[in-house]
Amino acid sequence: MGDEKNKALTTKNTLGSAGFILALAGFTFALIEFFTGWLPLLGWAALILGAVFSIIGTFKNPKNRAISGTVVSAVAVILLIFNGASNNFSFKPPIDIKAILASYPSINNLETKVQRERRNLKQTRILKNGVIENEQTKIRITSHEIIPIGEKGNESGDKPIIAFWFEVTNKSDEITSALNSWVGQIVVYQDTRSDLINTLNTTILDDDQFLDSASRVLEDIKKGDTVKCAIAYGLDDDEIPVDLVDRDIVNGEFYGKIRYQINKD
């Protein structure tokens, strides 16, 4: 009696075990179909065979894995029916990676964004009077100069520079400075690159007048007061024009620009 019991416990149910494994595989593919809409032929085969083997395996001992496989297969089928797959046997293609990338404009449309910004800059109105003004400050460009390498004012530089002399008037009740007003309102571009709109960097101007005014760029400017200053930028090209642009640093909107020709020949 004991031998027969032990024999029943140690008997292998090959179909039941195979059905359980295939049912798990089929359930995995059913989950993939549920989230992606794609169920490959292999998934259907695993699900069908898993269900068949598990059901047959329930008629043999031990039944545990066969019963588990039958339940898993049933859940997978219910999942597919719920998702409408039972009425659609035209297998859907895998996930479209290009479509996913297209949903990220910062990655996929980088060049388009640069081109749009360049077009907006090109169409920005010209400020002919040399004045850049908002509710807080008024900046008036009084003069500018292109200084080649080695010439007075650019003796120690390694590239040509463009220098601007300007006046800042505070129109608001809040105290400001020439530097804060300038960098908060003005960006200087020289369009020398195709992958972005090239912004010029400030540099040193070896000029007594500039050094005198440079000491005033951080000076507090009260309402109604005006301070005269200067600032210089290193040029990245000796022919392409420079655009001094009134731009909102926060939203990127262009309000106006002053264009300076570098090569006057």
Secondary structure, 3 states (H helix, E strand, C coil): CHHHHHHHHHCCCHHHHHHHHHHHHHHHHHHHHHHHCCCCHHHHHHHHHHHHHHHHHCCCCCCHHHHHHHHHHHHHHHHHHHCCHHHCCCCCCCCCHHHHHHCCHHHHCHHHHHHHHHHHHHHCCECCCCEEECCCEEEEEEEEEEECCCCCCCCCCCCCEEEEEEEEEECCCCCECHHHHHHCCEEEECCCCCCCCCECCECCCCCHHHHHHHCCCCCCECCCCEEEEEEEEECCCCCCCEEEEEECCCCCCEEEEEEECCCCC
